[in-house]
Structure formats: C-alpha cells, structure tokens
C-alpha cells in the first residue's frame, strides 16, 4: 500500500518528469526521505523482517534494471542506507537477487554492499548451512563485488567492513567445484586488468581464498589446495610489482609449510611442490625478477629454516622439492639452481638431527629422476652456475646407470673437465672436495677392473694443475697473473692448503714415464713439477700464516715421501684433510666415511 501511494513520486517514468528533473533534486530527496521513514516505522511495528524483505523485492523490480539513471540510484542510496538493515535476513534467493541487481546496473553495488555490512552474518551463515551450495553463492557474491571496476582498484570503506566480516566466518564448506569456479574467475579477470601491479587488493583476495583451503587444519581439501596453487601461480605471472610478488610468494611458501605439518601424504606434498615450481617455466612481466624472488623465498623456506617440529623434518620437504624439480622444471638453469637449494636444505636440516636421521646421498639419488635427454645441458649449467652439489648428485645418478668401464670412465672425465673449469664460491669452496673425491673413487674403481695405467694417468693429469691454481695466495687471472698487483685470493687459507697438499701428493704418484704409482715399495720417479710442488709445501712450515697448520703439513709431507703410500691411499688422505678442516659439513659424509682401497 505504501509503495503504491508513493510510487508516482519516487519512481522514474521519464527523466523529464518531476521530481527527477535536473532542477528538482531537493523535491526527490524529500519524497524519498518520507518514504523511507514510513518503511522504517512499519518495520518497527511488526515482528520479523517481512517489511524489509518486501521493500527489497520492490526495489529490485522497480530500480534494479539497467535503464535507471545513476543519479537516481545515488539519491536512493542516501536514504535507503538509513533503514534498519540489521534485522534483514539474507536468504539464498536474496543473494541471487543481489547478484542480479548488481550485474544489471553497476550503480547499485554500493547500496548492496552497505546492506550486506549491516546484517547479522552469524545468523545468516546458520541459515545458509541448510542450503546446498549456499556457501558457494556467498563467496561468489563477495568476489563479484571485489572484481568490479568500481571496487577492485580501491576498496571503499563499506567493502572493507564487509571483507573483514567475511574473513571471520568459517566458509570452508564451500564446495571444491565452487571454489575452483570462483578462483578461475579471479584468475581470468586479472588477466584482462591493466597495471595489475597497482592493485594491492589482489593480495587480499588471494589470502582470502587461501583461508578457504584450510592449510593449517587437518582435513583440508587437497583439491582446493592444488587448485589454489595452480591459479595463484598464474596470477603471479601477470604481476610486475616486486613488493607484491614477494608477499604472495612468501604466503605460498607459508601455506606449503602448514600443509607439511598437517599431512602425511607424499603424493599431495609432491603435487603442491610441483605446482609451485611451475613458476620457473613461466614468462611474466617481472621476468627474471619473478624467478629470482621465487628462488630466494624457496631458499629461505627450506634451507635457512632448519627446523624439526612434531616429528617432521624439513629434510623430507627438501626431498619433495627435489623430486618435483626434476620432473617439472624445463629451464635447465632454473632446474640446476633449485636442485642445489634442495640438496643444501636436505643436509642443513639433517644437521640438527644428525645422526638420528639417515644422512645419505643415496637417499637424494632415489629422489632424483632426471631425464637422460638433458644430460649435457645439466652438466654444463651446473658448472656455469658453480652448483657443485648438483653436479656431484648427478654423478651419483650417472654411475648408478653406468653398465660398463667406458661409461664410468666417461663420468670421471666429465667430472675432471667440470671441476677444472670451476672457481668455487668463497665460503663454499669445500664443496669442491666432493668432486675431487668422486674422481679419485672412479679412478680406483677403474683400476680394479684392469684398465691400463696410461688411461688413468690421462684422466688424472689435469687435476693437480687446477688444484695448484686454486692454492695460490693471489688470483691468477687478468693481465698481471699471480703478481703482487693481482687481487688476493678470496678462498680460505685452509682450502688453499688442502688443495696444495692433494696436488703435491698426486704429482708424486705420477711417474715420469706417464705411469701411475699403484704398487707400494716402488721409488718415486717424479718430475720437476712434483719436486717444486713439494718444496713449496715444505716452505709453508716457516710461513707465520700457516703456524697453526704445521702438524698437518708435516704429516702430509711424510705421506707424500712414504714409498709405501700410492695412489690407492688418496682416499685416506682426502678423508684425513676433510675431517681435520670440515668435519661439521654433513654433505661431506661420503668422504668422511669412505673406505680406502687396498
């Protein structure tokens, strides 16, 4: 009755009719003010929310369509928001109608959002639990509003209130299909947005959808979590703002950590790792910053954390990433870098539990499933990026696959070529010991098969030259060579001493005739280079910088001169030096527990 009485004065028949002409805004406001006062009075005099329900359907029918001018909607907004919407009950039908209202006329969005901020959401959720897919609709409404051009660029005050209220609700009852559909729409909408880097609200939407996945709760939906990672990676590849990239990537790693604590499913964790690592296959406006930031966040999450919680070790998380990387990442450079981080993380986290946890390169090798098609490129990139742990693990893999002497010799030759071309990173030079050790191990294995000595000498000969180069106190690159004008070596004194000792020992096992000393008791038949190297080693005894290392120098000189010591004792020597200087490095376990060759 009220609507019928006020209808001629509050509805728009033609824009030229009173009270909606350009000069009659005040009259329109007066009519609307009285009308809304009547609706509020009727609502207060009745029980329930039937009056507001009827008003909403009246508004939808008369003003919820596209032909209503925006200035009319604005006038209604100023008065309709004064109604007591706190008692308004949102049903599934009302939610449908709100979506319809906004989609037909975008000018209605602010009014609809305001109404939704006023209702009792705990009561609404209690009612919606009875309806099938009601939570899908509820979230769909919020995301539709968030992605609208009016709201997405800058959340207004009412939407911020609504968004915060939604974040306090348990909306995990959203179905997997509904979640996938909504997240796909966010992904697709952002694809068409310009300057996504300025839309910081993207981060808020991603966080909100992430909360629906229940990452930190038992029983979270695996399908939602996988879908979330898949679409967020797509969204990341559209963003060029570094600050946003860092925040979202950090959130993904945190989500993965939460799942790691809550699930024992190897398959699910491997799938999550795989979805994250797809980043390294994708192009983006921020490339290569995206890849660099992703690697940094990955490193921080699994290598620098070094934590054990509730019986779980991050060692296992490292293995998940290693398995996923070798099957997912197509870019060889990125693959090598991720593998290196995963290996470092494996041993760094083992260190906290060692020896309770099994520390083994064999365990890593079991998780390393690299295709033979990338053999040469993986080796080359490992050497170029100085990823020595990756190169060592790959040598394990190749030796396991080797079926004959020629293949083993080929692996040894590959390692020699690689290690002689690598200048290790300062403070990480001890990794080089692994490659040296593996070369020695392969050489002695080949000897046991009866391979001729000259072939072994050919394999070994470049190694002492490269070792002595690393042992120099000054860098021997540039036009000044090793003169005092060149830069001081950044490698540690201990490593340079170790390299000099090994080089001297090897040179004394290489006879002038090109054969290799493998029989004890034979006199040394050394070259001038061997004698010079030994003299240089002896001179270190009188060098004040090596005063604390005199016992090691004297012991190793004795080993060099001992005619009963041959190339077979090189494992004994490198083990002694490793335990002496790098006993705390868990990844050198292959050397520390290696058995010698008789």
C-alpha positions as CSV (number, residue, x, y, z in Angstrom):
1,X,0.0,0.0,0.0
2,X,2.8,2.4,1.0
3,X,4.7,1.7,-2.2
4,X,1.6,2.2,-4.3
5,X,0.9,5.6,-2.7
6,X,4.5,6.8,-3.1
7,X,5.1,5.1,-6.4
8,X,4.2,8.1,-8.7
9,X,6.6,10.3,-6.8
10,X,9.6,8.0,-6.2
11,X,9.7,6.0,-9.4
12,X,11.2,7.2,-12.7
13,X,8.9,7.2,-15.6
14,X,10.8,9.7,-17.7
15,X,13.8,11.8,-16.7
16,X,11.9,15.0,-17.7
17,X,9.2,14.3,-15.2
18,X,9.0,15.6,-11.7
19,X,10.7,15.0,-9.3
20,X,13.6,13.6,-11.3
21,X,14.4,16.6,-13.5
22,X,17.8,18.3,-13.1
23,X,16.3,21.1,-11.1
24,X,14.1,19.1,-8.7
25,X,16.7,17.0,-6.8
26,X,15.6,18.5,-3.5
27,X,12.0,17.5,-4.0
28,X,13.0,14.0,-4.9
29,X,15.1,13.8,-1.7
30,X,12.1,14.9,0.4
31,X,9.8,12.3,-1.1
32,X,12.4,9.6,-0.6
33,X,13.1,10.7,3.0
34,X,9.4,10.4,3.9
35,X,9.0,7.1,2.1
36,X,12.0,5.6,3.9
37,X,10.6,6.9,7.2
38,X,7.4,5.1,6.6
39,X,9.2,1.8,5.7
40,X,11.2,2.1,9.0
41,X,8.1,2.8,11.0
42,X,6.3,-0.2,9.5
43,X,9.3,-2.4,10.2
44,X,9.4,-1.4,13.8
45,X,5.8,-2.1,14.3
46,X,5.9,-5.7,13.0
47,X,7.8,-8.8,14.2
48,X,10.3,-10.3,11.9
49,X,11.8,-8.8,8.7
50,X,8.9,-9.1,6.3
51,X,8.7,-5.3,5.6
52,X,12.4,-5.0,4.6
53,X,12.1,-8.2,2.6
54,X,9.1,-6.8,0.7
55,X,10.9,-3.5,0.2
56,X,14.0,-5.2,-1.2
57,X,11.9,-7.1,-3.8
58,X,10.1,-3.9,-4.7
59,X,13.4,-2.1,-5.1
60,X,14.8,-4.9,-7.3
61,X,11.7,-4.9,-9.5
62,X,11.5,-1.1,-9.9
63,X,15.1,0.1,-9.8
64,X,17.3,-2.9,-10.2
65,X,17.4,-2.8,-14.0
66,X,19.8,-1.1,-16.4
67,X,17.7,1.8,-17.6
68,X,17.6,3.5,-14.2
69,X,19.9,6.6,-14.3
70,X,22.8,6.6,-11.9
71,X,21.8,9.9,-10.2
72,X,18.5,8.3,-9.2
73,X,20.3,5.3,-7.7
74,X,22.6,7.8,-5.8
75,X,19.6,9.6,-4.4
76,X,18.0,6.3,-3.2
77,X,21.3,5.2,-1.7
78,X,21.5,8.3,0.6
79,X,18.1,7.4,2.1
80,X,17.8,3.6,1.9
81,X,21.0,3.1,3.9
82,X,19.2,4.7,6.9
83,X,16.8,1.7,7.1
84,X,17.3,-0.8,9.9
85,X,19.0,-3.5,7.8
86,X,20.4,-5.2,10.9
87,X,17.2,-7.2,11.1
88,X,17.3,-8.1,7.4
89,X,17.8,-11.8,6.8
90,X,19.8,-12.8,3.8
91,X,18.4,-15.9,2.2
92,X,19.8,-17.8,-0.8
93,X,17.1,-16.2,-3.0
94,X,18.1,-12.7,-1.8
95,X,21.8,-13.4,-2.5
96,X,20.8,-14.4,-6.1
97,X,18.8,-11.3,-6.5
98,X,21.6,-9.1,-5.2
99,X,24.0,-10.5,-7.8
100,X,21.3,-9.9,-10.5
101,X,20.8,-6.4,-9.3
102,X,24.5,-5.5,-9.5
103,X,25.0,-7.2,-12.8
104,X,22.1,-5.4,-14.4
105,X,23.0,-2.0,-13.0
106,X,26.5,-1.4,-11.6
107,X,25.3,1.7,-9.9
108,X,23.6,-0.5,-7.3
109,X,26.8,-2.0,-6.0
110,X,27.4,0.4,-3.2
111,X,23.8,0.0,-1.8
112,X,24.0,-3.8,-1.9
113,X,27.4,-3.8,-0.2
114,X,26.1,-1.5,2.5
115,X,23.1,-3.7,3.2
116,X,25.4,-6.7,3.5
117,X,27.6,-4.9,6.0
118,X,24.6,-4.4,8.3
119,X,23.2,-7.9,8.5
120,X,23.9,-10.4,11.3
121,X,26.3,-12.7,9.5
122,X,26.5,-15.4,12.2
123,X,22.7,-15.8,11.8
124,X,23.0,-15.7,8.0
125,X,25.6,-18.5,8.0
126,X,23.5,-20.6,10.4
127,X,20.6,-20.4,7.9
128,X,22.7,-21.0,4.8
129,X,24.2,-24.2,6.2
130,X,20.8,-25.8,5.4
131,X,21.1,-24.9,1.7
132,X,23.1,-26.8,-0.8
133,X,25.9,-24.8,-2.4
134,X,24.8,-21.7,-0.4
135,X,28.4,-21.0,0.7
136,X,29.5,-21.1,-3.0
137,X,26.9,-18.4,-3.7
138,X,28.0,-16.3,-0.6
139,X,31.7,-16.3,-1.7
140,X,30.7,-15.7,-5.3
141,X,28.8,-12.6,-4.3
142,X,31.8,-11.2,-2.4
143,X,34.3,-11.9,-5.2
144,X,31.9,-10.5,-7.8
145,X,31.8,-7.2,-5.9
146,X,35.6,-7.3,-5.3
147,X,36.3,-7.7,-9.0
148,X,34.0,-5.0,-10.2
149,X,35.9,-2.0,-11.7
150,X,34.4,0.3,-9.0
151,X,35.7,-1.7,-6.1
152,X,38.8,-3.5,-7.4
153,X,41.1,-0.5,-7.9
154,X,40.4,0.8,-4.4
155,X,38.3,-1.0,-1.7
156,X,35.8,1.6,-0.3
157,X,35.0,1.8,3.4
158,X,31.8,-0.4,3.3
159,X,33.5,-3.1,1.2
160,X,36.5,-3.2,3.7
161,X,33.9,-3.8,6.5
162,X,32.2,-6.5,4.5
163,X,35.5,-8.1,3.6
164,X,36.6,-8.2,7.2
165,X,33.3,-9.8,8.3
166,X,33.7,-12.5,5.7
167,X,37.2,-13.3,6.9
168,X,35.9,-14.0,10.4
169,X,33.4,-16.6,9.1
170,X,34.1,-20.3,8.6
171,X,33.4,-20.6,4.9
172,X,35.3,-23.8,4.4
173,X,32.0,-25.5,3.5
174,X,32.4,-24.0,0.0
175,X,32.4,-27.0,-2.4
176,X,35.5,-27.9,-4.4
177,X,33.7,-27.2,-7.7
178,X,32.5,-23.8,-6.4
179,X,36.0,-22.9,-5.2
180,X,37.5,-23.8,-8.5
181,X,35.0,-21.8,-10.4
182,X,35.4,-18.7,-8.3
183,X,39.2,-18.8,-8.3
184,X,39.3,-19.4,-12.1
185,X,37.2,-16.2,-12.4
186,X,39.6,-14.2,-10.3
187,X,42.5,-15.5,-12.5
188,X,40.7,-14.8,-15.7
189,X,39.5,-11.3,-14.6
190,X,43.0,-10.3,-13.6
191,X,44.3,-11.4,-17.0
192,X,42.3,-8.6,-18.6
193,X,43.2,-6.0,-15.9
194,X,45.7,-3.4,-16.8
195,X,48.5,-2.5,-14.4
196,X,47.8,-5.3,-12.0
197,X,50.9,-4.3,-10.0
198,X,48.9,-1.3,-8.7
199,X,46.0,-3.4,-7.4
200,X,47.2,-4.4,-4.0
201,X,43.8,-5.8,-3.3
202,X,44.9,-8.8,-5.4
203,X,46.9,-9.9,-2.4
204,X,43.9,-9.6,-0.1
205,X,41.7,-11.7,-2.4
206,X,44.4,-14.4,-2.7
207,X,44.8,-14.5,1.1
208,X,41.0,-14.8,1.5
209,X,40.8,-17.7,-1.0
210,X,43.8,-19.3,0.7
211,X,42.0,-19.3,4.0
212,X,39.2,-21.4,2.5
213,X,41.7,-24.1,1.8
214,X,42.3,-24.7,5.5
215,X,46.1,-25.2,5.0
216,X,46.7,-25.2,8.8
217,X,44.0,-27.6,9.7
218,X,43.6,-31.4,9.4
219,X,41.2,-32.5,6.8
220,X,41.7,-29.5,4.5
221,X,40.6,-30.2,0.9
222,X,43.5,-31.4,-1.2
223,X,41.6,-30.4,-4.4
224,X,41.2,-26.8,-3.1
225,X,44.8,-26.5,-2.1
226,X,46.1,-27.8,-5.5
227,X,43.7,-25.5,-7.4
228,X,44.7,-22.6,-5.2
229,X,48.4,-23.1,-6.0
230,X,47.7,-23.5,-9.7
231,X,45.8,-20.3,-10.1
232,X,48.0,-18.2,-7.8
233,X,51.0,-19.2,-9.9
234,X,49.0,-18.0,-13.0
235,X,48.3,-14.7,-11.2
236,X,51.9,-14.2,-10.2
237,X,53.0,-14.4,-13.8
238,X,50.8,-11.3,-14.5
239,X,52.3,-9.1,-11.8
240,X,55.3,-6.9,-12.2
241,X,55.3,-5.2,-8.8
242,X,58.2,-6.7,-6.8
243,X,56.7,-6.0,-3.4
244,X,53.5,-7.8,-4.4
245,X,55.5,-10.8,-5.8
246,X,57.4,-11.1,-2.6
247,X,54.4,-11.0,-0.4
248,X,52.4,-13.6,-2.4
249,X,55.3,-15.9,-2.8
250,X,56.0,-15.7,0.9
251,X,52.4,-16.6,1.5
252,X,52.6,-19.7,-0.8
253,X,55.7,-21.0,1.0
254,X,54.0,-20.4,4.3
255,X,50.9,-22.4,3.1
256,X,53.1,-25.2,2.0
257,X,54.8,-25.3,5.4
258,X,51.4,-25.5,7.1
259,X,50.4,-28.5,4.8
260,X,53.7,-30.1,5.5
261,X,53.0,-30.2,9.2
262,X,49.4,-31.4,8.8
263,X,49.6,-34.1,6.1
264,X,51.5,-37.3,5.7
265,X,50.6,-37.6,2.1
266,X,53.7,-37.8,0.0
267,X,51.7,-37.5,-3.2
268,X,49.9,-34.4,-2.1
269,X,53.1,-32.6,-0.9
270,X,54.8,-33.5,-4.2
271,X,51.9,-32.1,-6.2
272,X,52.0,-28.9,-4.2
273,X,55.7,-28.6,-4.8
274,X,55.2,-29.2,-8.5
275,X,52.5,-26.5,-8.8
276,X,54.9,-24.0,-7.1
277,X,57.8,-24.9,-9.3
278,X,55.8,-24.3,-12.4
279,X,56.7,-20.7,-11.8
280,X,60.2,-21.4,-13.2
281,X,58.7,-22.4,-16.6
282,X,56.6,-19.3,-17.0
283,X,57.1,-15.9,-18.5
284,X,55.9,-12.8,-16.8
285,X,56.3,-9.0,-16.8
286,X,58.7,-9.3,-13.9
287,X,61.0,-11.9,-15.5
288,X,63.7,-12.6,-14.4
289,X,62.8,-11.0,-11.1
290,X,60.0,-13.4,-10.5
291,X,62.3,-16.4,-10.9
292,X,64.9,-14.8,-8.7
293,X,62.4,-13.9,-5.9
294,X,60.8,-17.4,-6.1
295,X,64.3,-19.0,-5.6
296,X,65.0,-16.6,-2.7
297,X,61.7,-17.5,-1.0
298,X,62.3,-21.2,-1.6
299,X,65.8,-20.9,-0.1
300,X,64.6,-19.1,2.9
301,X,61.7,-21.5,3.5
302,X,63.6,-24.8,3.3
303,X,67.3,-24.2,3.7
304,X,67.6,-21.4,6.2
305,X,64.8,-22.6,8.5
306,X,66.5,-25.8,9.7
307,X,63.7,-26.8,12.0
308,X,62.1,-30.0,13.2
309,X,58.6,-29.9,14.5
310,X,56.2,-32.6,15.7
311,X,58.4,-35.4,14.4
312,X,58.7,-33.8,10.9
313,X,62.0,-32.7,9.5
314,X,62.4,-30.2,6.7
315,X,64.8,-32.8,5.2
316,X,61.7,-34.5,3.9
317,X,60.3,-31.3,2.4
318,X,63.7,-30.9,0.6
319,X,63.2,-34.3,-1.0
320,X,59.7,-33.4,-2.1
321,X,61.1,-30.3,-3.9
322,X,64.0,-32.3,-5.4
323,X,61.6,-34.9,-6.8
324,X,59.3,-32.3,-8.2
325,X,62.0,-30.1,-9.7
326,X,63.5,-32.9,-11.8
327,X,60.1,-33.7,-13.3
328,X,58.5,-30.2,-13.6
329,X,61.2,-27.6,-14.4
330,X,62.0,-27.3,-18.1
331,X,64.5,-24.4,-17.9
332,X,67.8,-26.2,-17.1
333,X,69.4,-23.2,-15.4
334,X,66.5,-22.9,-13.0
335,X,66.4,-26.6,-12.5
336,X,70.1,-26.6,-11.5
337,X,69.6,-23.8,-9.0
338,X,66.6,-25.4,-7.4
339,X,68.3,-28.8,-7.1
340,X,71.2,-27.1,-5.4
341,X,69.0,-25.4,-2.9
342,X,67.1,-28.7,-2.2
343,X,70.4,-30.5,-1.6
344,X,71.7,-27.8,0.7
345,X,68.4,-27.8,2.6
346,X,68.5,-31.6,2.9
347,X,71.9,-31.6,4.7
348,X,71.3,-28.3,6.6
349,X,68.2,-29.8,8.2
350,X,69.8,-33.2,8.8
351,X,72.5,-31.4,10.8
352,X,70.0,-30.5,13.6
353,X,69.0,-34.2,14.0
354,X,72.2,-35.9,13.0
355,X,72.9,-38.8,13.4
356,X,69.3,-39.6,14.4
357,X,68.2,-39.1,10.8
358,X,69.7,-41.0,8.0
359,X,72.1,-38.7,6.1
360,X,72.7,-40.2,2.7
361,X,73.5,-39.1,-0.9
362,X,71.8,-42.4,-1.8
363,X,68.5,-41.1,-0.4
364,X,68.9,-37.9,-2.5
365,X,69.7,-40.1,-5.6
366,X,66.4,-42.0,-5.0
367,X,64.5,-38.7,-5.4
368,X,66.5,-37.5,-8.4
369,X,64.7,-38.5,-11.6
370,X,66.4,-36.5,-14.3
371,X,65.7,-37.3,-17.9
372,X,68.7,-38.6,-19.9
373,X,67.8,-36.1,-22.6
374,X,69.2,-33.2,-20.5
375,X,72.5,-34.9,-19.7
376,X,74.9,-32.5,-21.3
377,X,72.9,-29.3,-20.6
378,X,72.6,-30.2,-16.9
379,X,76.3,-30.8,-16.5
380,X,77.2,-27.6,-18.4
381,X,74.7,-25.4,-16.4
382,X,75.9,-26.9,-13.1
383,X,79.4,-26.0,-13.9
384,X,78.5,-22.5,-15.2
385,X,76.4,-21.7,-12.0
386,X,79.0,-23.4,-9.8
387,X,76.4,-25.7,-8.4
388,X,78.8,-28.4,-7.2
389,X,76.3,-30.3,-5.1
390,X,74.0,-30.7,-8.1
391,X,77.0,-31.9,-10.2
392,X,78.0,-34.4,-7.5
393,X,74.5,-35.8,-7.2
394,X,74.2,-36.1,-11.0
395,X,77.5,-38.1,-11.0
396,X,75.9,-40.5,-8.5
397,X,72.9,-40.8,-10.8
398,X,75.1,-41.5,-13.9
399,X,77.3,-44.0,-12.1
400,X,74.2,-45.9,-10.9
401,X,73.1,-46.1,-14.6
402,X,76.6,-47.0,-15.9
403,X,76.8,-50.6,-17.1
404,X,80.5,-50.7,-18.3
405,X,84.0,-49.4,-18.0
406,X,83.6,-46.9,-20.8
407,X,80.6,-45.3,-19.2
408,X,82.3,-45.0,-15.8
409,X,85.4,-43.5,-17.5
410,X,83.1,-41.0,-19.3
411,X,81.7,-39.9,-15.9
412,X,85.1,-39.4,-14.5
413,X,86.3,-37.5,-17.5
414,X,83.1,-35.3,-17.3
415,X,83.9,-34.5,-13.6
416,X,87.5,-33.6,-14.4
417,X,86.5,-31.3,-17.2
418,X,83.9,-29.7,-14.9
419,X,85.9,-29.2,-11.8
420,X,89.0,-27.9,-13.5
421,X,86.9,-25.1,-15.0
422,X,85.1,-24.1,-11.7
423,X,86.4,-21.5,-9.4
424,X,84.4,-22.2,-6.2
425,X,82.4,-19.6,-4.3
426,X,84.2,-18.2,-1.2
427,X,83.0,-19.9,2.0
428,X,81.6,-22.8,-0.2
429,X,84.9,-24.0,-1.6
430,X,84.8,-27.2,0.5
431,X,82.1,-28.5,-1.9
432,X,84.8,-29.0,-4.4
433,X,86.2,-31.8,-2.3
434,X,83.2,-33.9,-3.3
435,X,84.1,-33.8,-7.0
436,X,87.8,-34.5,-6.3
437,X,86.8,-37.4,-4.1
438,X,84.4,-38.8,-6.7
439,X,87.1,-38.6,-9.4
440,X,89.6,-40.5,-7.1
441,X,86.9,-43.1,-6.3
442,X,86.1,-43.6,-10.0
443,X,89.8,-43.8,-10.9
444,X,90.4,-46.6,-8.3
445,X,87.3,-48.5,-9.4
446,X,88.6,-48.4,-12.9
447,X,92.0,-49.6,-11.8
448,X,90.3,-52.6,-10.1
449,X,88.8,-53.6,-13.5
450,X,92.3,-53.9,-15.1
451,X,92.2,-50.7,-17.2
452,X,95.6,-49.6,-18.4
453,X,97.6,-47.2,-16.3
454,X,98.1,-44.7,-19.1
455,X,94.3,-44.2,-19.4
456,X,94.2,-43.5,-15.6
457,X,97.1,-41.0,-15.9
458,X,95.3,-39.2,-18.8
459,X,92.2,-38.9,-16.6
460,X,94.1,-37.6,-13.6
461,X,96.8,-35.3,-15.1
462,X,94.7,-32.1,-15.4
463,X,93.6,-32.2,-11.8
464,X,96.8,-31.2,-9.8
465,X,97.3,-28.3,-12.2
466,X,93.8,-26.9,-11.4
467,X,94.4,-27.6,-7.6
468,X,97.7,-25.6,-7.6
469,X,95.9,-22.8,-9.4
470,X,93.3,-22.7,-6.5
471,X,96.1,-22.9,-3.9
472,X,97.7,-19.6,-5.0
473,X,97.5,-16.8,-2.5
474,X,96.5,-14.4,-5.2
475,X,94.1,-14.8,-8.1
476,X,95.9,-15.7,-11.3
477,X,93.6,-14.1,-13.7
478,X,94.0,-10.8,-15.5
479,X,97.0,-9.2,-17.2
480,X,99.1,-9.3,-14.0
481,X,98.7,-13.0,-13.4
482,X,99.9,-14.1,-10.0
483,X,102.0,-11.0,-9.4
484,X,101.5,-8.8,-6.3
485,X,99.4,-6.4,-8.4
486,X,96.7,-9.1,-8.7
487,X,93.8,-9.5,-6.2
488,X,94.2,-11.5,-3.0
489,X,92.5,-14.9,-3.3
490,X,89.1,-15.0,-1.7
491,X,89.4,-18.7,-0.9
492,X,90.1,-19.7,2.7
493,X,93.7,-20.4,3.8
494,X,92.6,-23.9,4.9
495,X,91.2,-24.8,1.5
496,X,94.2,-23.5,-0.4
497,X,96.5,-25.6,1.9
498,X,94.3,-28.6,1.3
499,X,94.4,-28.1,-2.5
500,X,98.2,-27.8,-2.4
501,X,98.6,-30.9,-0.3
502,X,96.4,-33.0,-2.6
503,X,98.1,-31.7,-5.8
504,X,101.6,-32.5,-4.4
505,X,100.5,-36.0,-3.4
506,X,99.0,-36.7,-6.8
507,X,102.1,-35.3,-8.7
508,X,104.3,-37.7,-6.6
509,X,102.1,-40.6,-7.8
510,X,102.6,-39.7,-11.5
511,X,105.9,-41.2,-12.8
512,X,108.0,-39.5,-15.5
513,X,107.1,-42.3,-18.0
514,X,103.4,-41.4,-17.7
515,X,102.5,-44.4,-15.5
516,X,100.7,-44.2,-12.2
517,X,102.2,-45.4,-8.9
518,X,99.9,-48.1,-7.7
519,X,102.4,-50.7,-6.3
520,X,103.8,-49.9,-2.8
521,X,107.5,-50.0,-2.2
522,X,108.5,-48.5,-5.6
523,X,110.7,-45.5,-5.6
524,X,109.2,-42.1,-6.6
525,X,110.2,-41.2,-10.2
526,X,108.9,-37.7,-10.1
527,X,109.1,-34.7,-12.5
528,X,110.5,-31.3,-11.8
529,X,106.9,-30.0,-11.2
530,X,106.5,-32.6,-8.5
531,X,109.7,-31.6,-6.7
532,X,108.8,-27.9,-7.0
533,X,105.4,-28.5,-5.5
534,X,106.9,-30.4,-2.6
535,X,109.4,-27.6,-1.9
536,X,106.6,-25.1,-1.9
537,X,104.6,-27.2,0.6
538,X,107.7,-27.5,2.8
539,X,108.2,-23.8,2.8
540,X,104.8,-23.2,4.4
541,X,106.3,-24.5,7.7
542,X,108.2,-21.3,8.0
543,X,105.2,-19.1,7.0
544,X,103.6,-17.4,10.0
545,X,100.2,-17.6,8.5
546,X,100.4,-21.4,8.5
547,X,101.8,-21.8,12.0
548,X,98.7,-23.4,13.3
549,X,98.7,-25.9,10.5
550,X,102.3,-27.2,10.9
551,X,101.3,-30.6,12.3
552,X,99.0,-31.3,9.3
553,X,101.7,-30.1,6.8
554,X,104.3,-32.3,8.4
555,X,102.1,-35.4,8.5
556,X,101.1,-35.0,4.8
557,X,104.7,-34.4,3.7
558,X,105.5,-37.7,5.4
559,X,102.7,-39.4,3.4
560,X,104.0,-37.9,0.1
561,X,107.5,-39.2,0.7
562,X,106.4,-42.6,2.0
563,X,107.1,-45.1,-0.7
564,X,104.5,-47.5,0.7
565,X,101.9,-44.9,0.0
566,X,100.5,-45.0,-3.5
567,X,97.6,-43.6,-5.5
568,X,95.4,-46.1,-3.7
569,X,95.9,-44.1,-0.5
570,X,94.5,-40.8,-1.9
571,X,91.1,-41.6,-0.3
572,X,92.8,-41.9,3.1
573,X,94.5,-38.5,2.6
574,X,91.4,-36.6,1.4
575,X,89.4,-38.2,4.3
576,X,92.0,-37.1,6.8
577,X,92.0,-33.5,5.4
578,X,88.2,-33.3,5.3
579,X,87.8,-34.5,8.9
580,X,90.5,-32.1,10.0
581,X,89.1,-29.0,8.4
582,X,85.4,-29.6,7.5
583,X,84.1,-32.2,10.0
584,X,81.0,-30.1,10.6
585,X,79.8,-30.2,7.0
586,X,77.3,-33.0,6.8
587,X,77.2,-33.1,3.0
588,X,80.8,-34.3,3.1
589,X,79.7,-37.6,4.7
590,X,80.6,-39.6,1.7
591,X,84.3,-38.6,2.2
592,X,84.3,-38.8,6.0
593,X,83.0,-42.4,6.0
594,X,84.7,-43.6,2.8
595,X,86.7,-46.8,2.9
596,X,90.1,-47.0,1.3
597,X,91.4,-49.3,-1.5
598,X,93.9,-51.9,-0.7
